[in-house]
Amino acid sequence: MGAMNDLSTPVGRDDAPRAPRQRKPDWIRVKAPMSEGYNETRKLMRELNLNTVCEEAACPNIGECWTKKHATVMILGDVCTRACAFCNVKTGMPRMVDPMEPENTAVAAAKMGLQHIVITSVDRDDLPDGGAGQFVKVIEALRRTTPETTIEILTPDFRGKMREAVEAICEAGPDVYNHNLETVPRLYPTIRPGARYYASLRLLEEVKRHDPLIFTKSGIMLGLGEQRLEVHQVMDDMRSADVDFITMGQYLQPTPKHANVEEFVTPKAFNAYGSIARAKGFLQVASSPLTRSSYHAGEDFEQMRKARAEKLARQKG
């Protein structure tokens, strides 16, 4: 499911004319969510006062995932302190952090019988620790309540407090640490101006420096005007940071005020990018128009864990 998080000013949202929105090709269309499982998941999230990135970021896979009772919990509220040119999450002054959020997240995991859970958040530049402490509390609550559940987190960049935040979260022991680069460096000024490409790379490097056994993961959106060789360079940068898992998916424009879709990348092109990524040495690659950070995360985690074990066995043998 969707990535989010990192812009400080909505560059060009209201004062620049927007081109007409392109019609979605057949390969990107999905059915509206209507299943019983979807309704049960939605009801549980409301009962526990939990937000999900599935809803807030308007993820196209919500029907499929919620039918299977898979949901990505979005902690620290539903209001972000930044305004991404690609993200549908509300921007403004967030409310106080909910002290019940960690326990409610653990209860949701237990009731849904989750083997793997993904936890993400809005940006909270207003908090002294950027919200890292809440990630720690959620991980600890999950370990107490559902100790067999593997935990994947998708964090913001913790601007100005990255090292302390990463250290605290790594100490809590998530199984996967995800932080998305989102796009190629050239497009950061318009797509992600509140963040810095190399600062995000350093965050991923810092996770591995602190605990080499934590799987790291990062993703980019395609269709924003990036060039093929720029995508290859992002892959190389990720591998230099020892990132284990890359996700690549089609950017979809949430509203007319957001960044335009410059191109609908074909499934064939996504397959080609995926082949190149595997050749560059990633343990796991997800590359398709509907790929999102958390889409099929549990299955992908198991495959990544198996790939690491096989790689270690080859090195020993």
C-alpha positions as CSV (number, residue, x, y, z in Angstrom):
1,M,0.0,0.0,0.0
2,G,0.9,3.5,-0.3
3,A,3.9,5.5,0.7
4,M,3.5,8.9,2.1
5,N,5.2,11.3,4.3
6,D,7.7,14.0,3.3
7,L,7.0,17.5,2.0
8,S,6.9,20.8,3.9
9,T,5.3,23.0,1.3
10,P,2.6,22.1,-1.3
11,V,4.6,23.4,-4.3
12,G,2.5,24.4,-7.2
13,R,-0.7,22.9,-5.8
14,D,-3.0,25.9,-6.1
15,D,-1.1,28.6,-8.1
16,A,-0.1,26.5,-11.2
17,P,-2.5,25.2,-13.9
18,R,-2.9,21.5,-14.0
19,A,-3.0,19.4,-17.1
20,P,-6.2,17.2,-17.6
21,R,-6.0,14.0,-15.7
22,Q,-5.1,11.0,-17.8
23,R,-7.5,8.2,-18.2
24,K,-6.3,5.1,-16.3
25,P,-5.3,2.1,-18.5
26,D,-7.1,-1.2,-18.0
27,W,-4.1,-2.7,-16.1
28,I,-4.4,-0.1,-13.3
29,R,-8.2,-0.4,-12.7
30,V,-9.5,-2.2,-9.6
31,K,-13.0,-3.1,-8.4
32,A,-14.7,-1.1,-5.7
33,P,-14.4,-2.7,-2.2
34,M,-17.7,-4.4,-1.3
35,S,-16.9,-7.7,0.5
36,E,-17.9,-8.9,4.0
37,G,-14.2,-9.1,5.0
38,Y,-13.7,-5.5,3.9
39,N,-16.6,-4.3,6.1
40,E,-15.4,-6.3,9.1
41,T,-12.0,-4.8,8.8
42,R,-13.4,-1.3,8.5
43,K,-15.6,-1.8,11.5
44,L,-12.7,-3.1,13.7
45,M,-10.6,-0.1,12.8
46,R,-13.4,2.3,13.8
47,E,-14.1,0.5,17.0
48,L,-10.4,0.7,18.1
49,N,-10.1,4.3,16.9
50,L,-7.3,3.4,14.5
51,N,-6.3,5.1,11.3
52,T,-5.1,3.2,8.2
53,V,-2.9,4.4,5.3
54,C,-5.2,2.2,3.2
55,E,-7.9,4.7,3.6
56,E,-6.0,8.0,4.1
57,A,-3.7,7.5,1.1
58,A,-6.6,6.2,-1.0
59,C,-4.7,2.9,-1.8
60,P,-6.1,1.1,-4.9
61,N,-5.6,-2.3,-3.2
62,I,-7.8,-1.6,-0.2
63,G,-10.6,-4.0,-1.4
64,E,-8.2,-6.9,-1.9
65,C,-6.2,-6.4,1.3
66,W,-9.2,-5.7,3.6
67,T,-11.1,-8.6,2.3
68,K,-8.1,-10.8,3.5
69,K,-8.1,-8.8,6.8
70,H,-4.8,-7.2,6.0
71,A,-4.5,-3.5,7.0
72,T,-1.6,-1.1,7.4
73,V,-2.1,0.9,10.6
74,M,-1.2,4.6,10.5
75,I,-0.2,5.8,14.0
76,L,0.3,9.3,15.4
77,G,-3.1,10.5,14.0
78,D,-4.4,11.2,10.6
79,V,-3.0,14.8,10.1
80,C,0.5,15.2,8.7
81,T,2.8,18.2,9.4
82,R,4.0,18.2,5.7
83,A,2.1,18.5,2.4
84,C,3.4,15.9,-0.1
85,A,2.7,16.7,-3.8
86,F,1.7,13.0,-4.2
87,C,0.0,12.1,-0.9
88,N,-3.7,12.3,0.0
89,V,-3.2,12.4,3.8
90,K,-4.5,15.6,5.4
91,T,-2.0,18.4,6.2
92,G,-2.2,20.7,9.2
93,M,-1.7,20.8,13.0
94,P,-2.0,17.3,14.4
95,R,-3.9,16.5,17.6
96,M,-2.3,15.1,20.7
97,V,-0.9,11.6,20.4
98,D,-3.4,8.9,21.5
99,P,-1.9,7.0,24.5
100,M,-4.2,4.0,23.7
101,E,-2.9,3.7,20.1
102,P,-0.2,1.1,20.9
103,E,-2.6,-1.2,22.8
104,N,-5.4,-0.8,20.3
105,T,-3.0,-1.7,17.5
106,A,-2.0,-4.9,19.3
107,V,-5.7,-5.7,19.9
108,A,-6.4,-5.3,16.2
109,A,-3.5,-7.5,15.3
110,A,-4.8,-10.2,17.7
111,K,-8.4,-10.0,16.5
112,M,-7.4,-10.1,12.8
113,G,-5.0,-13.0,13.5
114,L,-2.2,-11.2,11.7
115,Q,1.0,-13.1,11.1
116,H,2.6,-10.0,9.7
117,I,1.7,-6.4,10.5
118,V,2.8,-3.1,8.9
119,I,2.8,0.1,10.9
120,T,3.3,3.5,9.3
121,S,2.7,7.1,10.4
122,V,2.2,10.6,9.4
123,D,5.1,13.0,9.7
124,R,5.1,14.6,13.2
125,D,7.7,17.4,13.0
126,D,5.9,19.0,15.9
127,L,7.0,16.3,18.4
128,P,10.5,16.4,20.0
129,D,11.3,12.9,18.8
130,G,9.3,13.0,15.6
131,G,7.0,10.3,16.9
132,A,9.7,7.6,17.3
133,G,8.6,6.9,20.8
134,Q,5.2,5.9,19.6
135,F,6.7,3.5,17.1
136,V,8.6,1.9,20.0
137,K,5.5,1.6,22.2
138,V,3.5,0.0,19.3
139,I,6.3,-2.5,18.7
140,E,6.5,-3.3,22.4
141,A,2.7,-3.8,22.7
142,L,2.7,-6.1,19.7
143,R,5.5,-8.2,21.1
144,R,3.5,-8.6,24.4
145,T,0.1,-9.3,22.8
146,T,1.0,-11.2,19.6
147,P,4.6,-12.4,20.0
148,E,4.4,-14.5,16.9
149,T,3.4,-11.6,14.6
150,T,6.3,-10.3,12.6
151,I,6.5,-6.5,12.5
152,E,7.2,-4.2,9.6
153,I,7.5,-0.4,10.1
154,L,7.4,2.3,7.5
155,T,8.7,5.5,9.0
156,P,9.1,9.1,8.0
157,D,12.6,10.7,7.8
158,F,12.6,12.1,11.4
159,R,14.1,15.3,10.0
160,G,16.7,16.8,12.4
161,K,16.4,13.9,14.9
162,M,17.0,10.9,12.6
163,R,19.9,9.1,14.4
164,E,18.2,9.1,17.9
165,A,14.9,8.0,16.4
166,V,16.4,5.2,14.4
167,E,18.4,4.0,17.4
168,A,15.4,3.9,19.6
169,I,13.2,2.0,17.0
170,C,15.9,-0.5,16.2
171,E,16.4,-1.3,19.9
172,A,12.7,-2.2,20.0
173,G,13.4,-4.8,17.3
174,P,11.1,-4.6,14.3
175,D,11.7,-7.3,11.7
176,V,11.5,-5.0,8.7
177,Y,12.4,-1.3,8.6
178,N,11.0,0.5,5.6
179,H,11.6,4.1,4.6
180,N,10.6,5.2,1.1
181,L,12.8,7.3,-1.2
182,E,9.6,7.9,-3.2
183,T,11.2,9.3,-6.4
184,V,14.5,10.1,-8.1
185,P,16.7,13.0,-6.7
186,R,15.9,15.4,-9.6
187,L,12.2,15.4,-8.8
188,Y,12.6,16.1,-5.0
189,P,12.2,19.9,-5.3
190,T,8.7,19.6,-6.7
191,I,7.6,16.1,-5.4
192,R,9.2,16.0,-2.0
193,P,10.7,19.4,-1.2
194,G,10.4,19.0,2.6
195,A,12.8,16.0,2.5
196,R,16.3,15.3,1.2
197,Y,17.2,12.3,-0.9
198,Y,20.6,11.7,0.7
199,A,19.2,12.2,4.2
200,S,16.7,9.3,3.5
201,L,19.5,7.2,2.2
202,R,21.5,7.9,5.4
203,L,18.5,6.8,7.4
204,L,18.5,3.4,5.7
205,E,22.3,3.1,6.2
206,E,21.9,4.0,9.9
207,V,19.4,1.1,10.4
208,K,21.9,-1.4,9.0
209,R,24.7,0.2,11.0
210,H,22.7,-0.2,14.2
211,D,21.4,-3.7,13.5
212,P,22.5,-5.5,10.3
213,L,19.9,-8.3,10.9
214,I,16.9,-6.0,10.5
215,F,15.7,-6.2,6.9
216,T,15.6,-2.8,5.2
217,K,13.1,-1.9,2.5
218,S,12.5,1.2,0.3
219,G,10.3,2.1,-2.6
220,I,9.7,4.6,-5.4
221,M,6.8,5.6,-7.5
222,L,7.0,5.6,-11.2
223,G,5.1,7.8,-13.7
224,L,6.2,11.2,-12.2
225,G,8.5,12.0,-15.1
226,E,11.6,10.1,-14.0
227,Q,14.0,8.7,-16.6
228,R,15.0,5.1,-16.9
229,L,18.6,5.6,-16.0
230,E,17.6,7.7,-13.0
231,V,15.6,4.7,-11.7
232,H,18.7,2.5,-12.2
233,Q,20.7,5.0,-10.2
234,V,18.2,4.9,-7.3
235,M,18.6,1.1,-7.3
236,D,22.4,1.4,-7.1
237,D,22.0,4.0,-4.3
238,M,19.7,1.6,-2.4
239,R,22.2,-1.3,-2.8
240,S,25.0,1.0,-1.6
241,A,22.9,1.5,1.5
242,D,22.5,-2.3,1.7
243,V,18.7,-2.1,1.2
244,D,17.3,-5.6,1.0
245,F,13.9,-5.0,-0.6
246,I,12.8,-2.6,-3.3
247,T,9.2,-1.8,-4.2
248,M,8.2,0.0,-7.4
249,G,4.6,1.0,-8.2
250,Q,2.6,3.3,-10.4
251,Y,2.0,6.8,-9.0
252,L,-1.7,7.6,-9.1
253,Q,-2.9,11.2,-8.7
254,P,-5.2,11.4,-5.7
255,T,-6.9,14.7,-6.6
256,P,-6.5,17.4,-9.3
257,K,-4.5,19.4,-6.8
258,H,-1.7,16.8,-6.6
259,A,1.2,16.2,-8.9
260,N,0.2,15.0,-12.4
261,V,0.7,11.5,-13.7
262,E,3.3,12.1,-16.4
263,E,3.1,8.5,-17.7
264,F,1.3,5.2,-17.0
265,V,4.2,2.8,-17.0
266,T,3.4,-0.5,-18.7
267,P,3.5,-3.9,-16.9
268,K,6.2,-4.9,-19.3
269,A,8.3,-1.9,-18.2
270,F,7.7,-2.8,-14.6
271,N,8.9,-6.3,-15.2
272,A,12.0,-5.0,-16.9
273,Y,12.8,-2.8,-13.9
274,G,12.2,-5.8,-11.6
275,S,14.6,-7.9,-13.5
276,I,17.3,-5.2,-13.3
277,A,16.7,-4.9,-9.6
278,R,17.1,-8.6,-9.0
279,A,20.3,-8.5,-11.0
280,K,21.6,-5.8,-8.8
281,G,21.3,-8.0,-5.7
282,F,18.2,-7.1,-3.9
283,L,16.9,-10.0,-1.7
284,Q,13.3,-9.2,-2.7
285,V,11.8,-7.1,-5.5
286,A,8.1,-6.1,-6.0
287,S,7.6,-4.2,-9.3
288,S,4.1,-3.8,-10.9
289,P,1.6,-1.0,-11.5
290,L,-0.4,-1.8,-8.3
291,T,2.7,-2.5,-6.1
292,R,2.5,-0.4,-2.9
293,S,4.8,-0.4,0.2
294,S,2.6,-2.8,2.1
295,Y,1.0,-4.8,-0.7
296,H,1.5,-8.6,0.0
297,A,4.0,-7.5,2.7
298,G,3.6,-10.8,4.7
299,E,4.3,-13.1,1.7
300,D,7.2,-10.9,0.6
301,F,8.7,-11.0,4.1
302,E,8.7,-14.8,4.1
303,Q,10.3,-14.9,0.7
304,M,12.9,-12.3,1.7
305,R,13.8,-14.3,4.9
306,K,14.2,-17.4,2.8
307,A,16.4,-15.6,0.3
308,R,18.7,-14.4,3.0
309,A,19.0,-17.9,4.5
310,E,19.9,-19.3,1.1
311,K,22.4,-16.5,0.5
312,L,24.1,-17.2,3.8
313,A,24.1,-21.0,3.1
314,R,25.9,-20.3,-0.3
315,Q,28.5,-18.1,1.4
316,K,29.2,-20.8,4.0
317,G,29.3,-23.6,1.5
